[in-house]
Amino acid sequence: MASTAKQDNSELLLKQVTELLAQDSIYQIRNFIHDLYPAETAHLIESLQPEERKKIWTVIPPGIMGEILVCLHVEVATGLIDITDRKDLIKAAERLESDDLVDLLHSLPEPLYSKLMESIGVQERSRLESALSYDDHTAGGLMSLDVLTVRADVSLAVVLRYLRQRGSMPRATDNLIVVDRRDCFQGVLPLSVLVTKNPAAMVAELMDASVYAIPYQMPADEVALLFEQRDMLSAPVIAENGKLLGRITVDDIVDVIREQGDHSLMSMAGLDEEQDMFAPVMTSARHRAIWLGVNLLTAFLASWVIGLFEATLDKIVALAVLMPIVASMGGIAGSQTLTLVIRGLALRQIGSTNAAKLFKKEIAVGLVNGGLWAVVVAVIAGMWFQSASIGLLLGSAMVINLVCAAIAGASIPLMLQKLGIDPALAGGVLLTTVTDVVGFMAFLGLATLFLL
């Protein structure tokens, strides 16, 4: 129900902004955008044509430009950065929190990047340069530098007085991080404890020292899994020597989960999740051409296999009618296994200890489904062409291809992962090649052996 409401709201906003753009009323557009959250504005911008985006962007004040840019896909954000006044971009960047600012800096062209860094204080610049050195897909790349730290040897009253003097706290703060004099992580002091316990109590007595501190080099997907399993709202990030570097909050993890979902979905079609849906035709065509070329090569391979049995097809025309069934069933069965294994790898549910068991189980599933549907297609094909032999051959080829599809679907992702290749990106094409080639080879090969 909530998902439907969100979809209806997004469609309503898109309809409203489209009508305002058609009226070309800058004043009304400005008022409309003013009432939206930055993420909602970013969603609308990505749903519009490039020329419409420019009209929207011209009415957005610099104060919220940065918040919108960090919510956009890189390709869309880069296009807007190119048409934005440099002074406005610097103002926008200066209002961002450290983790969002790091994300934005990655998208900025070199002259603007250097100018922005020069406008930042020396100490803050040093912190940002350190954050920029971490890999985007690790805990270091996810973390925010905005952290509130306290010492263990002070009382809660001292901490409360310190917070009042600050007057503000970083967003999504649920814990204060306890460090020693060398800034090494010791534990966390939950805000709920701070405001409910005796102010005279010492931080050392009430802090939680069991909280897991995330190493800065931990991959982002593992960080997301850790947050999910432990229901965490935030977590400290530490260096190899235990020194506190920053913290990760749950909103950063939501972004990771969304990116993982986008990546998995787009990779299955050989696309990049950062691509602009409304990019120019030639740009989109160029992005897709490479994967289409790879697929064309695999299609030629399958056609070559069919060509090997040209004489058989000339004599028994029924084979040409039936052979797509074998390849199609194999493709579907293999895709089911492939998707299951890729998901298992992503969730760290498959490893060296249980891969063999999963492999055997999928082969067994292939045998069961192959046998079941072999009987069905054998009966249908036998009655259709009045030939029990053709029915038996089709059923036998079905069993062979479904078992091979199960083997390929389980083994291809594991092999690709060992080779350092994304299974979601290359798995589908390889699987289709295997099921097509094996399916045609099995059906036409059996026909050549037993019907000619």
N, C-alpha and C positions, 0 to 999 in steps of 0.2 A: 504493500500500500504506500509506504514512504517513497519507494523507488518511482512509483507511478506519479505521485504528487510532484516529486522533483522533476520528472520528465515533463509533466504538464506545465510547471512553472517556467522551465527553460524554453519550451516552445512558445509560451505566452510572451516572455521577454523578447525572444527573437522576432516574433510577429510585431510587437510594439515598436521595436527599434527600426525594423524594416519600413514600417508605415511612416515613422518620423523622418527617416532618410529620404523617403519618396517625397515628403513635403518640403525637404531641404530647409527645415527650421532649426538653425544652430542653437537658438535659445532653448527650444523644447528638448533638443538632444542633450544639451548640457544639463538641464534639470533632471532629465531621465537618468543619465549616467551618474549624477551626483548621489542618487538614492540607492545605488547598487554597491555591493561589496566588491573589492578589487578582483576576487576570483570570479565573480559573476560577470564583471566587465570583460575579463580575459576570455571567458567562455564565449561570450557574445562576439568578441573580436575574431576569434578563431572560426566562428560560424558564418562570417561575412566575406564577401569578395574583397580583394585588395583595395579597390577604389573606395569601397564603403568603409573599410578600416581606417583609411586616411581621414575621412570626414569625422569619424568618432574620435580619433586620436588627437585631432586639432583642438577639441573642446575639453580634453582632460588636463587638469592642473598638474604642474610638476610635482606637487606634494604627494600624489598617489601614483604617478607614472611608474616609479620603481616597484611598488607592490604589485602592479599589474604585469609588468615585464617578467618578473620572476615566476608568475603563474602561467606564462605562455610557453608553447613549444619553441625550441631554439630557432627554428627557421622563421617562424612568425615574429618572434621578438627581434631577431636580427633585421628583418625588413622594416620594422617600426623604428628601431634605433637609427637606421640610415636616414630617416626623414625627420628626425628630432633635433631641435636646436641643442648644441653642445652644452650651453649653460643650463638649460632645463634638465638635461640628463645628469649633470653633476649635482644639481639640487635634489633630483629624485634619488640618486644613489646615496647622498649624505643622510637621508632620512631613514634608510633601511637598517635593520638589525644585521649583525655581523654575518650570520649564515646566509641570509638573503643577499647581502651585498657581495659575498663571495660568488654566489650563483650568477649574479648579474655581471660581475667582472669577467667571468668566463666568456660572456657574449659580446663584450665591448671590443671595437677595433683598437688597434695598438695606439694611435695618437691620443684617443680619448681615454684609454686605459691609463696611460702615463700621466695625463693631465689630472685625472681623478685622483690617482695615487699621490700626486704632488700636493693636492688640496687637503689631504688628510694629515693629521698630526704625526710626528715621527713615531711615537709609541704605537699608535693605532695602525700605522702603515706597516710596522714590523710584525704586528699580530696578523694582519691580513695577508701579508706575503707568506707567513708561515702556514696559514690556513690554505692558501692557494697551492702550496707545494704538495698537499695530500691528494691522493687519487680520488676522483669524484665518487667512485663506486666502493669506497671504504668508509669506516666509521669516522676517520679524520676528515673526509670530504663532506660528511653529513653534519658534523657537529657545529654548534654555535659557540662563539667565543665569549658570549655574554653570560657570565656565571657569577653567582653570589657565593662567596666563600667565607667561612668563619673558622676560628681556632677552637680546639677542644678544651682549652684551659680558661674559658671565659664563661660567665653565667648567662642564662637566658635573658636576664634584664639588660645586660650589656648588648646582646644581639638585637633586642627589640629597640633599644635606643639608637643603635647603628642604622637600623632599617628606617626609623622615623627621620633621621638626619638625611638619608639618601632621598627619601620622598617618592621613590618608585622602585619597581623590580622588573627584571626581564620577563617577557611574556612567557606563559606556561610554566611559571616557577611553582613547583610543588615541594621542593626540598632545597635546603641550603647545604652546600657541600663543605664538609669538614676537611681541612688540610693542616699539615704541620708547617713549621717555619720554612721548610724547603719547598712548600707547595705540593707535597706528596699527598695523595688521596688517603684519607683515614676512614671516612664513612659519610653518612648524610643525616641531616637533622630535618625531619618532616615539619612543614609549617603547622600541621595539625598538633604536633607535639609542642612546638614553640608557643602557640597561643593558648594551650590548655593546661600546661604544667606549671609548677611553682617557679616564678621568675628567679628565685634564688638558686635553683638547681643549676649544676654545671652542664655544659654541652657534652662533655665526656661521659656523663652518667646516662644521658638520654639519646645520644646519637645511635644510629643503626650501622654497625660496622660490618654487617653481613651482606650489604648491597654489593652486587657484582659490578666492577668497573670494567668497561669495554676497552680492549686494546685498540689503538688507533688504526691498526692495519686490518682489523676484522672486516671481511666483505660486507657490503650493504645488505645483501639478501639474508645473510646470517644474523645481522643486527635486527632486521625486521622479524625474523623467526623468533629471536630471543625475546623481543618485546611482546610478541603474540603469546608465547608459552608462559611468560612470567607476569602478564598483565601489567606491564610497566608503563608509566606516564613519562618518565625521563630517566636518563642514565648518564653517569659521568664517563668521560673518555680520558684515558691515561696513556702516557708514553711508556716505553719499555722499562724505564727506571721508576715507574710509579708516579711520576709527576702529573698533576692534573693539567689537561689541555683544553677541555671544554665539556660540553654536554650535548646530548641528543634528546629531543623531545618527540612526543608521539605524533605531532603534526609533520615532522620530518619523515617519520616512518610511513605515514599515510601516503606521502608523495612517492616513497620508494615502492610501496605496494601497487600504487596506480601505474607507475612506470614499468614495473614488472609485468602487470597485466597487459599494458599497451604493447610492450616488447614481445610478449608471447603471441599475442593476437596478430600483430603486424608481421612478425618474423615468419609466421606460417605461410605468408604470401610473398616473402622476400622483400618486405618493405621496412623502412626505418620509422620508428615510432615518433621521431622528431619532424617528420615531413609535414608540410603544410597541405591541408586538404584542398585549399583553393589556390594552390600555387599555379603559375602559368602553365599552359598545356605542354610546352616543350620541356619545361623543368620536370614536370611529373612524368612525362614520357621517358626522359633520360634516366630518371631514377628507376623506372620499372623495366627498362630495356635489357639490362644485364641479366636479371633473373629470368626473363622470358627467353633470352638466348640460351641459358643453361637448360631450361625446360625443353627447348627445341632440340637440343642435342640428345636428351634422354628419349624424346619422342622418336627421333630418327633411329635410335638404337632399337626401340620396340618395333618400329616398322621394318628394320633390317631382319629381325627375328621372324616376322611374318613372311617376309620375302623368301626366307629359306624354305618355306613350305608352300611355295606358289603352285607347284604341281599338284599337291594334295588338295589345295583350295579349288583348283580348276576342276578336279574330278568330283569333289563333294562340296557343293555350294552351301549346304546347310551349315558347314563348319564356320563360314564367314558370318552367318547370322548369329551363331551361338557363342563365338569366342569372346565377344565383349562382356558376356555374363561372368566368365571366369575371372577376367582381369578386374572387373568392377567389384565383385564380391571380395576378392583378395585385397583390393585397395581399401575398402571399408573396414574389413577385419584388421588389417595392418594399422590403419589410422587409429582404431580404438586402442590397440596395444601401445602404439607410439605415444599417443596423448597421455595414457596412464603412466608410462615410464617417465616421460618428460616432466610431468607433474610431480612424480615421486622424487625425481632428482632435484627439482626446484625446492621441494619441502624437506630435503635431506632424509627422506624415508627409505631410500635405496642406497646401499653401499656394498662393499665387497663381501660382507657377511651374509646378505640375503639376496644378492643378485641372482645366484644360481637357482635358488628356490623359486623366485619369480619367473625365471626363464623356463623352468620345467612346468610351472603352473600355466603359463601362457601357451606352451606347446600343447598341453592337455586340453585347454579351452579351444585351441585351433582344431584339434582332432574331433572333439565333440561337435562343435558347430559345423566343421567340414563334413562329418558323417551325416548329421541331421539334414543340412541343406543339399548334400549330394543326393540323398534319396529324393528330395522334393524336385530338384532340377532334372534328375534322371528320368523320373516318371513323366514330368511335363514335356521334356524334349523327346522322349520315346514316343509319346502319344502324338505330339505335334508333327514329327517327321516319320511316324510309323516305322521306327527303327530302334530296337532295343539296344543295338550295338552303340549307336550314337549317344543314347541316354546313359549307358554305362561309362562310356569314355568321358562324357561331360561330368558325370558324378565323380569319377576318379580324379580328373584334373582339378575339380573343385576342392577335394580333400588335400591334394598336394599343394595347391596354391594357398589355402587357408593356413596350413601348417607352416609353410614357408613365410607367409605374411606375419604370423605370430613370431617366428624366429627373427625376422628382419625388424619388426616393430619393437622387439625387446632389446635386440643387440645394437642396432644403429645408434640410438641415443647414448648408450654406454660407450661405444667406440668413439663417437664424436667428442664426448666429454673428455676422454683420455687424450685425444689429440688436441684439446684446447679449442674445439669448434663448438659454437652454440648449437645444441641439438634442435632447438625450435626453428633455427634459420635453415639448416640444411637437411634435417631429418625427413621432411615431407617429400622433397624431390627425390631423394635416394630411395625412400620407401616405394614411391610410385613406380620408379624404374624397376625395382626388384619384382613387385607384384605384376606389372605388365609383362616383363620379360619371362618370368617363371610361368605365369598363367598361359601366355601364348605358346611357350615352348612345351609345357606339359600337355595342353589340349591338342595342339597340332602334331606334336611328336608322337603321342599315343595313337592319334588317328592314322599317321603315316605307318606306324608299326603294325596296327591291327586291322585297318580297313582297306589298305591297298595291297 
